[in-house]
């Protein structure tokens, strides 16, 4: 799960970070930070393709997310090539998540405006 979270959290943090420099548009962008890490986002219809590069380790990772209605299906590969998947479904104020991390461990949790359990 840690490997999955590192790539996934990097994407979220870097997208919202004022320190990441991004060029492109809402359908295609390339971003990098002061440490030399970089990632690209390519949006085609309901699918987003993201790939990243860690300059400290020289490793790469990727993930693809397809959104259908209130459900997002995400598949990815961590830096060591291990695959993972996650399904997220929005129901009211809750988002329900389940899947398998890059070590093959299943997970299941839900989140709302007050946090996750």
Secondary structure, DSSP 8 states (H G I E B T S, - for coil): -HHHHHHHHHHHHHHH-TTSEEEE-SSEEEEE-TTS-EEEEEEETTEEEEEEEETTTTEEEEEEEEEETTEEEEEEE-TTS-EEEEEEEEETTEEEEEEE-TTS-EEEEEEETTEE-
